[in-house]
């Protein structure tokens, strides 16, 4: 697909934190291909802080169909906003009918999405097929298919998420003193989006990490996950801090960036840690659609644990079992290797 010397490109990813993080290599690939391009990203307001931390984006546009941009008036307001940016190209990394029509009515001439849907056909959106779908191919590589459709084939090696020094200092103040001991984060929740350990098992791991490494344990999560944090904290008698419900997403990004290691399941903070260069130990289900081959964090500093027998004793409970096949001993050893 031919492009102008300095194109104006919009990338849309309206879903969750981890999905947005895994879309950022597309932004870097586009910047590598067109250093002078105008690049913008449209995301849900909740994930805006992630996109705003990417150093090569020129603009971040929030789209909130459930509140600020709901209904016909909100939709048309967004159409007018996109027109004002004069985009010539748009990539829908997770196509929706709303965004297909929004881009069409905004008059963006080149529009590319994934898969084949009736609304993409009606809006003359170019489709990138997933007919050759490979469950064990990484999600970020699937996203890069759309950049490759624009001849942006080199993914680029730039920073995905950048934290300003002021934010780093604020995060260190929140974490408090931890001289000479590792700061290990534990994020016990995942919104029910993937298999996960129980809070009690995370608590047992946290206690072992304090005993073995003298670690300061920092528990993160939403306000709704405070009960998980309290369960973990109740198991500890060493230095520990619960930040559940106390951090905005922007603050969480900075706090994770100051950790020595993060332990969690397959969830958004795991992907934040990977993009920030923080080592991770993550528990994963071996099912292809949930496996680390598809969803491991970026950055190359990850250690991902799977049940050694290929499934857990709780697999019959369905795709959100509690991963009892992955033992606390396995996690302790993995943390030791990562800290080493």
C-alpha positions in Angstrom: 0.0 0.0 0.0 1.5 3.3 -1.1 1.8 6.0 1.6 2.5 9.7 1.6 6.1 10.8 2.5 4.8 11.9 5.9 1.5 10.1 6.5 -1.1 10.9 9.2 -2.0 7.6 10.8 -4.5 6.7 13.5 -4.2 3.3 15.4 -7.3 2.2 17.3 -7.1 -0.3 20.2 -10.2 0.1 22.5 -9.8 -2.8 24.9 -7.8 -3.6 28.0 -4.4 -2.5 29.4 -2.4 -5.6 28.2 -3.9 -5.4 24.8 -2.9 -1.8 24.4 0.7 -2.5 25.6 1.0 -5.3 23.0 -0.2 -2.8 20.3 2.6 -0.4 21.0 5.2 -2.2 18.8 2.9 -1.1 15.9 3.4 2.5 16.9 7.2 2.1 16.9 7.1 0.2 13.6 5.2 3.1 12.0 7.6 5.6 13.5 10.6 3.7 12.2 9.1 3.5 8.7 8.1 7.2 8.6 10.1 9.3 11.1 8.1 12.5 10.2 4.7 10.9 10.3 1.9 12.2 12.5 0.9 9.2 14.7 -2.1 9.1 17.0 -3.8 6.3 19.0 -7.4 6.0 20.0 -8.1 4.1 23.2 -10.6 3.8 26.0 -10.1 6.5 28.7 -9.1 3.8 31.2 -6.0 2.9 29.2 -5.1 6.4 28.1 -2.2 6.6 30.6 -0.6 3.6 28.8 -0.7 5.2 25.4 0.4 8.6 26.8 3.6 7.0 28.1 4.7 6.0 24.6 7.4 8.5 23.6 6.8 8.5 19.8 3.0 9.2 19.7 2.0 12.7 18.7 -1.5 12.4 20.1 -3.8 10.2 22.2 -7.5 10.3 21.6 -10.0 8.9 24.2 -13.2 7.2 23.0 -15.8 6.5 25.7 -18.9 5.0 24.2 -20.4 4.3 27.6 -20.2 7.8 29.0 -18.6 10.9 27.5 -19.1 9.9 23.8 -22.2 7.8 24.1 -25.2 8.0 21.8 -25.5 9.7 18.4 -24.3 13.1 19.6 -21.1 11.6 21.2 -20.4 9.5 18.1 -20.7 12.5 15.7 -18.5 14.5 18.1 -15.8 11.9 17.6 -16.3 11.9 13.8 -15.7 15.6 13.8 -12.7 15.3 16.0 -11.1 12.7 13.7 -11.8 14.9 10.6 -10.0 17.7 12.3 -6.8 15.6 12.5 -6.9 15.0 8.8 -5.8 11.4 9.0 -5.1 9.6 5.7 -4.8 6.1 7.2 -6.4 4.2 10.1 -5.6 0.8 11.6 -8.2 -1.0 13.7 -6.3 -3.6 15.8 -9.6 -4.8 17.3 -12.3 -3.9 14.8 -15.7 -2.8 16.1 -18.7 -1.6 14.2 -18.6 1.7 16.0 -15.1 2.5 14.8 -15.5 1.1 11.3 -18.4 3.6 10.7 -16.6 6.4 12.6 -13.5 6.1 10.4 -15.7 5.9 7.2 -17.7 9.0 8.1 -14.6 10.8 9.1 -13.5 10.5 5.5 -10.2 8.7 6.2 -9.3 7.2 2.8 -7.2 4.2 3.9 -8.8 2.0 6.6 -7.4 -1.4 7.6 -8.9 -3.9 10.1 -8.5 -7.6 11.1 -10.9 -10.3 9.9 -14.0 -10.1 7.7 -17.2 -8.6 9.1 -20.3 -7.2 7.4 -19.6 -3.7 8.8 -16.1 -3.7 7.4 -17.5 -4.7 4.0 -20.1 -2.0 4.2 -17.5 0.6 5.0 -15.1 -0.6 2.4 -12.5 -1.3 5.1 -9.5 -3.4 3.9 -9.4 -6.7 5.8 -6.3 -8.5 7.0 -7.3 -12.1 7.1 -6.7 -14.4 10.1 -7.7 -17.4 8.1 -4.3 -18.9 8.8 -4.8 -18.3 12.5 -2.0 -19.7 14.7 -3.0 -19.9 18.4 0.7 -20.0 19.5 1.7 -16.9 17.6 2.3 -13.8 19.8 -0.5 -11.2 19.9 2.0 -8.4 19.2 3.0 -10.1 16.0 -0.7 -10.3 14.9 -0.9 -6.6 15.6 2.2 -6.0 13.5 0.4 -7.6 10.5 -1.5 -4.3 10.1 1.7 -2.3 10.1 3.2 -4.7 7.5 0.2 -4.0 5.3 1.4 -0.4 5.1 5.0 -1.6 4.4 6.2 -0.9 7.9 8.0 -4.2 8.3 10.7 -3.3 10.8 9.2 -3.4 14.3 11.6 -0.8 15.6 13.5 -1.1 18.9 12.5 2.0 20.7 11.0 2.4 24.2 7.4 1.2 24.5 6.6 3.0 27.8 8.6 5.8 29.2 8.3 7.2 32.8 9.4 10.7 33.5 11.9 11.2 36.3 9.4 13.2 38.4 7.0 10.2 38.3 9.8 7.8 39.2 10.7 9.9 42.2 7.0 10.0 43.3 6.8 6.2 42.9 9.9 5.7 45.1 8.3 7.9 47.7 5.2 5.7 47.6 7.2 2.5 47.9 9.2 3.8 50.8 12.5 2.6 52.1 13.9 -0.7 50.9 17.6 -0.3 51.2 19.5 -3.4 50.3 16.5 -5.7 49.8 14.5 -6.6 46.7 11.1 -5.0 46.1 8.9 -7.7 44.8 5.4 -6.8 43.5 2.5 -9.3 43.7 -0.6 -8.5 41.6 -3.1 -11.2 42.7 -6.1 -10.2 40.6 -6.9 -10.2 36.9 -10.5 -9.3 36.6 -11.5 -12.9 35.9 -9.9 -12.7 32.5 -7.5 -15.6 32.9 -6.8 -18.6 35.2 -5.2 -17.5 38.4 -4.0 -18.7 41.8 -6.0 -18.1 45.0 -5.0 -15.2 47.3 -3.9 -17.8 49.9 -1.4 -19.3 47.5 0.0 -15.8 46.6 0.2 -15.2 50.4 2.2 -18.4 50.9 4.6 -17.4 48.1 5.0 -13.9 49.6 5.9 -15.4 53.0 8.5 -17.7 51.4 10.1 -14.8 49.4 10.4 -12.8 52.6 12.0 -15.7 54.4 14.4 -16.5 51.5 15.3 -13.1 50.2 14.3 -10.6 52.9 12.1 -9.0 50.3 9.7 -6.1 50.7 6.4 -7.3 49.3 4.2 -4.7 47.5 0.7 -5.9 46.7 -1.2 -4.0 43.9 -4.7 -4.2 42.6 -8.0 -2.4 42.3 -10.2 -1.3 45.1 -12.4 -4.4 44.3 -9.4 -6.6 44.8 -8.6 -5.2 48.3 -9.8 -8.4 49.9 -7.1 -10.3 47.9 -4.4 -7.9 49.2 -5.6 -8.3 52.8 -5.4 -12.0 52.6 -1.8 -11.8 51.3 -0.8 -9.2 53.9 -2.2 -11.3 56.7 0.4 -14.0 55.9 3.4 -11.7 56.3 5.5 -10.5 59.2 8.2 -8.8 57.2 8.3 -5.5 55.3 5.1 -5.2 53.2 2.9 -2.6 51.6 -0.6 -2.9 50.1 -1.4 -0.4 47.4 -4.7 -2.0 46.4 -7.2 0.7 45.4 -4.7 3.4 46.0 -3.1 4.0 42.6 -4.3 5.4 39.3 -3.2 3.6 36.2 -0.6 6.3 35.6 0.7 5.8 39.2 0.7 2.0 38.8 2.9 2.3 35.7 5.5 4.3 37.7 5.3 2.0 40.7 5.8 -1.2 38.7 8.7 0.5 36.9 10.5 0.8 40.3 10.1 -2.8 41.3 12.8 -5.4 41.1 10.3 -8.1 40.0 6.6 -8.6 39.6 4.7 -11.9 40.2 1.2 -12.3 38.8 -1.0 -14.2 36.3 -1.6 -13.2 32.7 -2.9 -9.7 33.2 -2.3 -6.0 32.4 0.4 -5.2 35.0 2.4 -8.1 33.7 2.5 -6.5 30.3 3.3 -3.1 31.9 6.3 -4.7 33.7 7.5 -6.3 30.4 7.4 -3.0 28.5 9.2 -1.3 31.4 12.0 -3.8 31.5 11.0 -5.2 34.9 11.5 -9.0 35.3 8.4 -11.0 35.7 7.3 -14.4 37.0 3.9 -15.3 35.7 1.6 -18.2 36.0 -0.1 -19.4 32.8 -2.6 -21.9 31.5 -1.3 -24.3 28.8 -4.4 -24.0 26.7 -3.4 -22.5 23.3 -5.6 -19.4 23.5 -4.2 -18.6 27.0 -0.6 -19.8 26.6 2.6 -17.7 27.1 3.4 -18.3 23.4 0.4 -16.0 22.7 0.4 -13.7 25.7 3.8 -13.6 27.3 5.0 -10.1 28.2 7.3 -8.2 25.9 10.9 -7.2 26.9 12.5 -10.6 27.2 12.9 -10.6 31.0 10.0 -13.0 31.7 9.8 -16.4 33.3 6.5 -18.1 32.7 5.3 -21.1 34.7 3.0 -23.8 33.3 1.6 -26.9 35.0 4.3 -29.6 34.5 1.7 -32.3 33.6 0.0 -30.1 30.9 -3.1 -29.5 33.0 -4.1 -28.8 36.5 -6.2 -31.0 38.8 -8.8 -28.2 38.6 -9.0 -28.1 34.8 -12.4 -29.7 34.9 -13.7 -26.5 36.5 -13.3 -24.7 33.1 -11.0 -22.2 31.6 -10.6 -20.1 34.8 -9.3 -22.8 37.1 -6.9 -21.9 40.0 -3.8 -23.4 38.4 -3.0 -25.7 41.3 -0.6 -27.6 39.0 1.8 -24.7 39.4 3.3 -25.0 42.9 4.6 -22.4 45.3 8.0 -24.2 45.2 8.1 -23.6 41.4 7.4 -19.9 41.8 10.0 -19.6 44.6 12.7 -21.1 42.4 11.7 -19.0 39.4 11.9 -15.8 41.5 15.3 -16.8 42.7 16.5 -17.3 39.1 15.1 -13.9 38.1 16.6 -12.0 41.0 19.9 -13.8 40.4 
